């Protein structure tokens, strides 16, 4: 029986992991925590929890993800995205366990034009991206048997995310401007959770992996598709250049991730982003 600690259970991915957990009850016992149950920035608390519960796999879904706010809160972002994952990796490695760390497309600067591979040079240009990359490095260094999964454009039925925001604004407004010159791949958190559990079930093969849904679009395309599928016809969506929507943290213009490695390693068949969006909207 695998003893699995899932941190950040109140977030999008953590909630999806909780929905999946009953399907693996025969082989896995899950411990779901958030900051109230376990302060992952407290090294002693992390060690004590992992030892007390005989944890042998940590799935770290906890993170500081407010990309713009991070520019003005670098210390807190560093603590949650770099220091805390290091503590988790150090503690689980000390008992012979392993870890899956969730990371981001923001470890790249987004100036490329072909899908980023796992071994492409990283070049984060935001506080968020730099701290997430530092977290990756801390986990790999401290727990050599660990797995890092980079993802992008995450949405779900839980919490605040782009899909929910566009649904709300589409119903509230007659017109809406959305950026068309940033390209990526939307990712349904449920699909990512399934991929994580496939790795757990088959056995964690150490290294860095990329996972998003298949296909690419712009934020403008994404919004138009959300509205079409939801039957929202009263809101006119107009395309904006990035410069027309200034933000404290620069966004990558191109953040498409190459998923060949995770598909080949685990035999995963990744759904097309529109199919997954349709599933999410039904669940909402």
C-alpha positions as CSV (number, residue, x, y, z in Angstrom):
1,X,0.0,0.0,0.0
2,X,1.5,3.3,-1.1
3,X,1.3,6.1,1.5
4,X,0.8,9.3,-0.6
5,X,0.9,12.8,0.7
6,X,-0.9,15.3,-1.5
7,X,-0.2,18.9,-0.5
8,X,-2.3,21.9,-1.6
9,X,-5.5,19.9,-1.6
10,X,-7.7,23.0,-1.7
11,X,-6.3,24.1,-5.1
12,X,-7.4,23.1,-8.5
13,X,-5.1,20.1,-8.9
14,X,-5.4,19.0,-5.3
15,X,-9.2,18.9,-5.6
16,X,-9.0,16.8,-8.7
17,X,-6.6,14.4,-7.0
18,X,-9.2,14.0,-4.2
19,X,-11.8,13.1,-6.8
20,X,-9.6,10.4,-8.3
21,X,-8.4,8.9,-5.0
22,X,-11.3,6.5,-4.5
23,X,-10.4,4.8,-7.8
24,X,-7.0,3.8,-6.3
25,X,-8.1,2.7,-2.8
26,X,-6.8,-0.8,-3.3
27,X,-3.2,0.3,-3.8
28,X,-2.9,3.8,-2.4
29,X,-3.7,5.5,0.9
30,X,-3.9,9.3,0.5
31,X,-3.2,12.0,3.0
32,X,-4.5,15.3,1.7
33,X,-3.2,18.5,3.4
34,X,-3.3,22.2,3.0
35,X,-1.6,24.9,5.1
36,X,-4.0,24.2,8.0
37,X,-3.1,20.6,8.2
38,X,0.6,20.9,7.4
39,X,2.8,24.0,7.0
40,X,5.2,22.9,4.3
41,X,7.4,26.0,5.0
42,X,8.2,24.5,8.4
43,X,11.0,22.0,7.9
44,X,10.5,20.2,11.3
45,X,6.8,19.9,10.7
46,X,7.4,18.4,7.3
47,X,9.9,15.8,8.6
48,X,7.6,14.9,11.5
49,X,4.5,14.5,9.3
50,X,6.3,12.3,6.8
51,X,7.9,10.1,9.4
52,X,4.7,9.8,11.5
53,X,2.5,8.8,8.5
54,X,5.2,6.6,6.8
55,X,4.8,8.6,3.6
56,X,6.7,7.2,0.6
57,X,5.4,9.4,-2.2
58,X,4.8,13.2,-2.0
59,X,2.7,14.9,-4.7
60,X,3.3,18.6,-4.2
61,X,0.3,20.5,-5.6
62,X,0.9,23.5,-3.3
63,X,2.4,26.7,-4.9
64,X,2.3,30.4,-5.0
65,X,0.6,31.0,-8.3
66,X,-0.4,34.7,-8.3
67,X,2.0,35.6,-11.1
68,X,1.5,39.4,-11.0
69,X,1.4,39.6,-7.2
70,X,4.6,37.6,-6.9
71,X,6.5,40.6,-8.4
72,X,5.8,42.5,-5.2
73,X,6.0,39.5,-2.8
74,X,9.2,37.7,-3.9
75,X,10.1,36.5,-0.4
76,X,6.7,34.7,0.1
77,X,6.9,33.3,-3.5
78,X,10.4,32.0,-2.9
79,X,9.3,30.4,0.4
80,X,6.4,28.5,-1.1
81,X,7.8,27.7,-4.6
82,X,11.5,27.0,-3.7
83,X,12.1,26.5,0.0
84,X,9.0,24.4,0.8
85,X,9.4,21.9,-2.1
86,X,13.0,21.4,-1.0
87,X,11.9,20.5,2.5
88,X,9.4,18.0,1.2
89,X,12.0,16.4,-1.1
90,X,14.6,16.3,1.7
91,X,12.1,14.7,4.1
92,X,10.7,12.1,1.8
93,X,14.2,11.2,0.5
94,X,15.3,10.6,4.1
95,X,12.8,7.8,4.5
96,X,13.6,6.3,1.1
97,X,10.6,7.8,-0.7
98,X,10.1,9.9,-3.8
99,X,8.2,13.0,-5.0
100,X,6.3,14.5,-7.9
101,X,6.7,18.2,-8.1
102,X,4.3,20.3,-10.3
103,X,6.0,23.1,-12.2
104,X,5.2,25.5,-15.0
105,X,5.8,26.8,-18.5
106,X,7.1,30.0,-16.9
107,X,10.5,28.4,-16.5
108,X,10.9,29.4,-20.2
109,X,10.9,33.0,-21.4
110,X,8.3,32.3,-24.1
111,X,10.4,33.7,-27.0
112,X,10.6,30.3,-28.8
113,X,8.5,29.2,-31.8
114,X,8.6,25.4,-31.6
115,X,7.3,23.3,-28.6
116,X,9.6,23.4,-25.6
117,X,11.3,20.1,-24.8
118,X,12.3,19.2,-21.2
119,X,16.0,19.7,-21.9
120,X,15.7,23.1,-23.6
121,X,17.5,25.9,-21.8
122,X,15.4,27.5,-19.1
123,X,15.2,31.3,-18.9
124,X,12.5,32.6,-16.5
125,X,11.8,36.3,-16.6
126,X,9.3,36.6,-13.7
127,X,9.6,36.0,-9.9
128,X,7.1,33.2,-10.3
129,X,9.1,31.5,-13.0
130,X,12.4,31.9,-11.2
131,X,11.1,30.5,-7.9
132,X,9.4,27.5,-9.7
133,X,12.6,26.7,-11.5
134,X,14.5,26.9,-8.2
135,X,11.9,24.6,-6.7
136,X,12.5,22.1,-9.5
137,X,16.2,22.1,-9.0
138,X,15.9,21.7,-5.2
139,X,13.7,18.7,-5.6
140,X,15.9,17.0,-8.2
141,X,19.0,17.7,-6.2
142,X,17.6,16.6,-2.9
143,X,15.5,13.6,-4.0
144,X,17.2,12.1,-7.1
145,X,14.3,9.6,-7.7
146,X,11.8,12.4,-8.1
147,X,9.7,13.5,-11.0
148,X,9.0,17.1,-12.1
149,X,5.9,17.8,-14.3
150,X,5.6,21.2,-16.0
151,X,2.2,22.2,-17.1
152,X,0.4,25.4,-18.4
153,X,-2.9,27.2,-18.6
154,X,-4.5,25.1,-15.9
155,X,-8.3,25.2,-15.3
156,X,-10.9,23.1,-13.6
157,X,-14.3,23.2,-11.9
158,X,-12.6,24.3,-8.7
159,X,-11.4,27.7,-7.5
160,X,-10.7,30.7,-9.7
161,X,-9.4,30.2,-13.2
162,X,-9.6,31.6,-16.8
163,X,-12.5,29.4,-17.9
164,X,-14.7,30.5,-14.9
165,X,-13.7,34.2,-15.4
166,X,-14.6,34.2,-19.1
167,X,-17.9,32.5,-18.4
168,X,-18.7,35.2,-15.8
169,X,-17.5,38.1,-17.9
170,X,-19.3,36.7,-21.0
171,X,-22.6,36.9,-19.1
172,X,-21.9,40.3,-17.5
173,X,-20.6,42.3,-20.4
174,X,-21.6,43.2,-24.0
175,X,-17.9,43.2,-25.1
176,X,-14.6,41.8,-23.9
177,X,-11.0,42.3,-25.0
178,X,-8.7,39.2,-24.8
179,X,-5.1,38.8,-25.8
180,X,-4.6,37.0,-29.2
181,X,-0.7,37.1,-29.4
182,X,0.1,34.7,-26.6
183,X,-0.1,31.0,-27.6
184,X,-0.3,27.9,-25.4
185,X,-2.2,24.8,-24.6
186,X,-5.0,24.8,-22.1
187,X,-4.9,22.0,-19.5
188,X,-7.8,20.5,-17.7
189,X,-6.5,19.7,-14.2
190,X,-8.5,16.4,-14.2
191,X,-6.4,15.2,-17.1
192,X,-3.2,16.2,-15.3
193,X,-4.3,14.4,-12.1
194,X,-4.9,11.2,-14.2
195,X,-1.5,11.5,-15.7
196,X,0.1,11.8,-12.2
197,X,-1.7,8.7,-11.0
198,X,-0.6,6.8,-14.1
199,X,3.0,7.6,-13.1
200,X,2.3,6.5,-9.5
201,X,0.7,3.2,-10.6
202,X,3.3,2.3,-13.2
203,X,6.3,3.5,-11.1
204,X,7.9,6.9,-11.1
205,X,10.6,7.3,-13.7
206,X,12.8,10.1,-12.4
207,X,13.2,13.3,-14.5
208,X,11.5,16.3,-15.9
209,X,8.3,15.9,-18.0
210,X,5.8,18.2,-19.8
211,X,2.1,17.8,-19.7
212,X,-0.7,19.9,-21.2
213,X,-3.7,18.9,-23.2
214,X,-3.1,18.4,-27.0
215,X,-3.4,21.3,-29.4
216,X,-2.7,25.0,-29.2
217,X,-4.6,28.2,-29.2
218,X,-4.4,31.9,-28.1
219,X,-6.3,33.3,-25.1
220,X,-8.6,34.9,-27.6
221,X,-9.3,31.5,-29.3
222,X,-9.8,29.9,-25.9
223,X,-12.3,32.5,-24.9
224,X,-14.3,32.3,-28.1
225,X,-14.4,28.5,-27.7
226,X,-15.6,28.8,-24.1
227,X,-18.4,31.1,-25.1
228,X,-19.4,29.0,-28.1
229,X,-19.6,25.8,-26.0
230,X,-21.4,27.6,-23.2
231,X,-24.0,29.1,-25.5
232,X,-22.9,32.7,-24.7
233,X,-23.7,34.8,-27.8
234,X,-24.4,38.2,-26.4
235,X,-20.8,39.2,-25.7
236,X,-18.5,40.4,-28.5
237,X,-15.0,39.2,-27.9
238,X,-12.3,41.4,-29.6
239,X,-8.6,40.5,-30.0
240,X,-6.0,42.5,-28.0
241,X,-2.2,42.8,-28.4
242,X,-0.2,42.1,-25.3
243,X,0.8,45.8,-25.1
244,X,-2.8,46.8,-24.7
245,X,-3.1,44.8,-21.5
246,X,-0.1,45.7,-19.4
247,X,0.7,43.5,-16.3
248,X,3.4,43.6,-13.6
249,X,4.8,40.2,-14.8
250,X,5.6,39.7,-18.5
251,X,3.7,36.8,-20.1
252,X,5.3,34.2,-22.4
253,X,4.2,34.8,-26.0
254,X,4.8,31.2,-26.8
255,X,4.5,28.5,-24.1
256,X,3.6,25.3,-26.0
257,X,5.2,22.3,-24.3
258,X,6.4,19.1,-26.1
259,X,4.8,16.1,-24.4
260,X,6.6,13.3,-26.3
261,X,8.5,12.2,-23.3
262,X,5.6,11.6,-20.9
263,X,3.5,9.9,-23.7
264,X,6.4,7.6,-24.6
265,X,7.4,6.8,-21.0
266,X,3.9,6.1,-19.7
267,X,1.8,5.3,-22.8
268,X,-0.5,8.2,-22.0
269,X,-3.1,9.2,-24.6
270,X,-3.6,12.9,-23.9
271,X,-7.0,14.5,-24.8
272,X,-7.4,17.4,-27.2
273,X,-8.0,20.7,-25.4
274,X,-11.4,21.3,-26.8
275,X,-12.7,17.8,-25.8
276,X,-11.4,18.4,-22.2
277,X,-12.9,21.9,-22.1
278,X,-16.3,20.4,-23.1
279,X,-16.0,17.9,-20.3
280,X,-15.2,20.6,-17.8
281,X,-18.1,22.7,-18.9
282,X,-20.4,19.8,-18.5
283,X,-19.1,19.2,-14.9
284,X,-19.6,22.9,-14.1
